[in-house]
Amino acid sequence: MARFSYGAWAGGPDPLAGPLDVRSAVDALGRDVMEGRSVREALRDLLRRGEDGRTGLRDLAARAARRQKELRRSGDLAGPLQRAREQLAEALAAEREALAMDDDDAAREREQRLDDLPRDTAEAVRELEDDEWRSPAAEAMYRQVREQLRDDVLGAQFAGLRDALAAAREARRAAEQGGDAEGARAQAAQAMQQMKDMLADLNALLAAHARGEDTTEQFEQFMARHGEAFGDDPPGDVEELVDELARRQAAMDRMLSSLSPQQRAELSDLMADALGDAGLEAEMAALSDALRALRPGLDRRSRERFTGGDPMSVGEGTDALAELSDLDALSQALGQDYPGASLDDVDVEAVERQLGAGAAADVRALQQLDGELRRQGWLSPDGADALSLTPKALRRLGESALAAVFSSMRGGRRGGHDERSAGAAGEATGSWRDWQFGDEQPLDAVRTVQRAVLRTAGSGAAPGGTVTLEVEDFAVVETERRTGAAVALCVDLSFSMVAEDRWAPMKQTALALSHLIATRFPADQLEIIGFGRTAEVLSAGELAAVEPSGMQGTNLQHALALARRHVARHPGLEPVVLVVTDGEPTAHLEGGEAVFWWPTLPETVEATVHEVDALTRMRTPINTFVLGDDPGLRRFVDALARRNGGRVLAPSTDRLGEYVVSDYLSSRTAGRV
């Protein structure tokens, strides 16, 4: 028989795991959208601040910025030049010490020559190239100036060679000190020949790649021969090879650009002489030209100001500037401030390399959250760079808003205003459903007791024991409603609603009422009418997406005209008109055009009252919810209520939803529906 063993899943995300719960993220997005932000802006801010304990992009970008500051304080980019000067000074001091022991004219001439050397280090090294040295130790020190700088340049371009070059240099020095100068020269020649071979093979590979040839096999052969030059994480193909080499070359160019003109010229000459002395200058120049042609868009000229005191080698400076370049790109991707920005732009490997495994895990979690919001159907694309909330998301926001309203009402803050009656229910359908707060339907007593008994038995209670009723046991009878309501909810979209922080409560109220009607009273017909300088009919989704406008005007007349049209289209339903506003009318339609003026024109009042009277003749009460304490508005709505027979309510902003929903339910309970 076959034997099987089982253990923890180790192949990535658990294939049996359920979908990521993003509902709290949807709620957070909804809150921002309710405040008047676009869905794209709300999502961007959500990802910036993080959600459910996830570190957001803002904190990750701050960590990247701190790392950049640390790098700029890490050392002195002029270190290679300073070290070359010190090495040359040591060699000249040793030579003078040897000359002081000789009392001849040649020694004095040699001393004078040393005194007359140029102050420029590169020129001084070049002038001493063919000299005969009295001190072998001084000559070795002089040769070390070029050798170490050459190895430093090669190690900066090929980071994997640094240790090998340093070890070879120490071996040659040990051979020289042991008297085996010939062996040391042979070792140096062999090492440089290997380097020439590697550069020649590399340049041939890049040339073939630039011509568009298939270089797969050539790349594999190159890596088999010279892979040690690229350390423990070698490139996987030619493109990765070019990326890495060009990145380091650009960093070296930026290091030179960051020096003063005199320092840059002096160090460049030293580096050219060091490479030329080993016969590598032509191959390195060809490599430089190839990389510039293959990656022309890299930044090679930006200057960086390093404030540290410790001298840096060419390799250390190149590493620091390459890391700064990575951090610059990473900070831009984490900022998401450019057109078309996406979390896919964030290089997770770069995040892990620069900020650690924990930061990479945070980015992956944010990417998963971003993807799941779309995959699970909460967000959908809306144009080139826009997003919109899906009907599923709007239902979630409406459900949350309604739950908050009912929670407030359940607390008893509205007193008897929220009492329910089953009088509006029709014939029973024979089915039942779970009781929910606000239900009008009668309780199904048999089903309720049965559910309590089954729950008690399932909990392991002793037979014959006491059965208690819990909230989840209650069931209501499903009924056919005999009639419904034509509900027009008119909401003020004028600028004052935004300025006084009433924008979000207004939207949440509309969504709560919309969700209540859609789920509990489907026979009712709701129309949401938004009014500013003009009025328009809006779906729940359109209202949620409405952003604040700086245009002033409160055109209640147009809103009531649309409400009257909605009521007239449903003559068999009871009319319910609800108005949420914080300012008296300041605009009306005249000849199809909006007329705005403040203080309110008599013509505006007359046009608005005309619509009030038309609704009154249709026996349609207008219940107005007044936000704020504008005395002109209070006088107007009080007069409107006396003329129409509707009511005026003045809730605080945080209780607006409670008042509107409760008033709607009370209208149904009172028998008008």
MARDREN-996049 format. One record per residue (C-alpha): x, y negated, z. Coordinates in steps of 0.1 Angstrom, whole numbers, plus 5000, padded with zeros to 4 digits. Each point is the difference from the previous one (the first is absolute). Layout:
<sites>
XYZ
...
</sites>
This chain:
<sites>
500050005000
501149654993
501049805031
499449635003
501349745025
498449675007
501449675012
499649635000
499549844965
503349864989
499349914963
498849635004
496549885009
497850275015
497850134971
497350085025
500049675017
496949794996
500049664983
501549715017
497549815022
500049654985
496749885015
501749765025
502049864971
496849954980
498549825030
503149785003
499849924963
496349925004
500749755028
502449814978
497750014970
497249875022
502249715009
500249904964
503250174988
500250204968
500350375002
503549984986
501049755026
498450205028
501850324989
503349814997
499649875036
498950345013
503250164986
502149715013
498850035036
499550385000
497050205013
499450265027
503549985014
501849994967
502849754996
499049754973
502049864972
500549675018
501950175029
502150204975
500849694980
501149835033
502350305007
501549974965
500649625006
501750085033
502350254983
500949744974
501049755027
502250285016
501750064967
500849634995
501649995034
502050324996
503249874985
502049774977
499850074962
503449844995
501550295020
501750174970
501949694991
500949935037
501350365003
502149974968
501549685013
500950165033
501550314984
502149784976
501149795030
501150315019
502050124969
501749674996
500849985037
501650354999
502049904969
501349685017
501050205030
502050244978
501649704982
501049835032
502350305008
501949944967
502549714997
500349964962
498949764973
497650254985
498250025033
499749625003
498749984964
497550275008
498849805031
499649694978
498050194975
497650125027
499749645013
499149884965
497150264995
496649854990
497549955027
497550194979
500150365012
499350154966
502749804983
502550085028
499350374997
500349984962
503449825002
501450265024
499050294977
503550064985
502149895029
502650225017
499450015037
502650025027
497750175024
498250334990
497549945027
499249664987
499650134965
497650275012
498049735017
499949804968
498950304980
497350055026
498449674991
499050114966
499450375008
497649935028
498149734981
499850244969
498650285022
497749755016
498549904967
499750354988
498450105033
497549714997
498950134965
500150375009
499150025037
500750385001
503749944992
500849785030
501150275024
501950194973
501849684988
500949915036
501350355007
502150014969
501549665008
501050125035
501550314985
502249804977
501049775028
501050305021
502050144971
501849674996
500849985037
501350364998
502449914973
498150164972
499549704978
499950204969
497350225013
498049705011
500249854965
498950334985
497050025023
499049644990
500450074963
497950325003
497249815019
499949724975
499950244971
497050175016
498349675004
500749904964
498550334988
496949955021
499649644987
500550114964
497450285004
497649765017
500349734973
499550274973
496850125018
498749645003
500849924964
498050314988
497149915023
500049644986
499850154965
496950195010
501550344998
498950295021
502650005027
498650275023
502750254994
502749745000
498849865033
500150355016
503550054988
501149665013
498550075034
501650345002
503449844994
499749685019
497050045023
502149945031
500249634990
496449955010
499950145035
497550225017
497049864981
501050024963
497749864972
497650254984
500249874964
501649734979
497549735009
500650055037
503849994994
499749674981
497749865027
502550075027
503149894982
498349684987
498649925035
503550035015
501649804972
497549725004
500649995037
503849974994
499349714976
497849835026
502850055026
502449814977
497349734992
499649955038
503749895004
501349654993
501249944964
503750025012
499450315020
498150164971
502749934975
502850125023
498250335009
498950074964
503649974989
501250235027
497450264991
500949984963
503750045008
499350295023
498050184974
502449914972
503050135020
498350345001
498949994963
496349995010
499149654989
498850084965
497850295011
498549805029
499449714976
498250244976
497950135029
499149655010
498949914965
497950324997
498249955033
499249634992
498550114966
498050285015
498749805030
500049644989
497349885024
502050055033
500949705021
503849964997
500449635009
498149925031
502149895029
499750125036
501449835030
501550245025
500849855034
501850295018
503649985010
501250354992
501750034966
498150234977
501650224973
498849994964
498150335007
498449865032
499049684983
498650194971
498050225023
498749715020
498949814968
498550314984
498050055032
498949645000
498950044964
498050305010
498549825030
499049704978
498150234976
498650195030
498849675017
498349894967
498250344997
499049995036
498749644997
497650104972
499849634990
500450034963
497450064973
499150374996
501650095033
499550365010
501250235028
501450224973
502649734995
501550085034
502950244996
499550235029
503650144997
501349655002
497949945031
501450315016
503549914990
499849655014
497550025029
499950365010
497850314997
497349855023
499649704977
499750234970
497350205017
498149675007
500249914963
498850344990
497149975024
499049664986
500350144964
497850295010
497449765016
500149784969
499550304977
497350165021
497949685001
499750044962
499950384998
497250035026
498049744982
500249705023
501749764975
499849984963
502049794974
498349694988
501949844972
503849974995
501049935035
496850015021
498350255022
496450035011
498250185028
498150304987
496450075010
501350265024
502149735018
497149765000
497850265016
502750055026
500249635007
496249975002
499850305023
502749855023
498349665000
496650165008
501550225027
501549695016
496649834999
498150295014
502750045027
499349645010
496350054999
500250325020
501749805027
496849825007
501249664990
496949944978
497550115027
496650114986
500749864965
501250344988
497150225010
498950264975
496650134989
499050294979
497049824987
501649934966
500750374993
497950204976
499250374997
502550255013
502050194973
500650315022
503749945003
502049855027
503449835005
502349885028
498749715020
502049684995
499849685019
497449774984
497850284987
496249934997
499050364993
498450205028
502050265019
499750364989
499550145035
500150374990
503249964980
501649795028
499450265027
501150284977
503349834994
500549945037
499350375008
502450124972
502749765011
499750115037
500150374990
503049944978
501949845029
499850335020
497549895026
498250275020
496650114985
497049835016
502049705011
499149644997
500049854966
500949634997
499549774971
503049834985
500049724974
501250234972
497050235006
497449744990
498350044966
497549794982
497250094975
500749904964
497149804987
498849844968
499949635004
496749854987
501549664991
503349805001
501449655000
501549774974
502949855019
501949694988
503149935021
501349654991
503549945013
501949675000
503350014980
500949645004
503549895012
498949925035
499250375006
503750074994
501349705019
498050095031
500950385000
496550114990
501050164967
500750355013
497050035024
497849894971
501350284977
499950265028
496449915007
499050044963
501850344998
498450125032
496649914988
500750154965
501150335016
497150015023
497549964972
501850244977
500250285026
496949955022
497449814979
500750094964
496549884989
501049655009
501549784972
502949785012
501549724980
503049815013
500149634988
503249805005
499749634998
502549724998
499649724975
498050254981
498550345009
500450344985
498950365007
502850215013
500450375006
501550115033
503350064983
500049674983
499249825032
502850195018
502449894972
498949635000
503049785009
499649655015
499649714976
501049645007
496949884981
497549835024
496350024999
497150195017
497350074974
497250165021
497549904973
501650234974
500350285026
496349985009
499050004963
501950324995
498550155032
496549904987
500750184967
501150315018
496850005022
497949954969
501550304982
498850235029
496449905006
499250335018
502749945027
499949775030
502249704994
502949935024
502349694994
502949965024
502349694997
503549985016
501549654998
502049745019
499249684982
497049814987
499350004962
502349784981
499450134964
497150094977
499450094964
498949734976
499650074963
501950335005
503049815015
501149995037
499849655016
502149965031
500149715024
500749935036
498349875020
497050204987
498049834973
496249975003
499850194966
501950305016
497650015029
497049974977
501250284977
500750235030
496749935016
498350084967
501550365001
499050035037
496449914991
500050254971
501150285024
497549895026
497150034974
501350364994
499650065038
503850055002
501549895033
503549875000
502050085031
503149795002
503250085020
501849685009
503750015006
501649715018
498549695015
499549764971
497149785011
499049924964
499750374993
498050065032
497549734991
499650134965
499550375009
497649915028
497949814975
500350294975
498750245026
497049795009
499249974964
500550364991
499150195032
503450175002
502350005029
503449835008
502650205019
503449865011
502350305008
503749965008
502350114972
500950335016
496350095004
498849914966
499750364987
498250105032
497449724995
499550064963
499650375002
497849985031
497849744983
499650224970
499050305021
497749795021
498349884968
499350364990
498850095035
497649705001
497950164973
501049784971
501650314984
</sites>
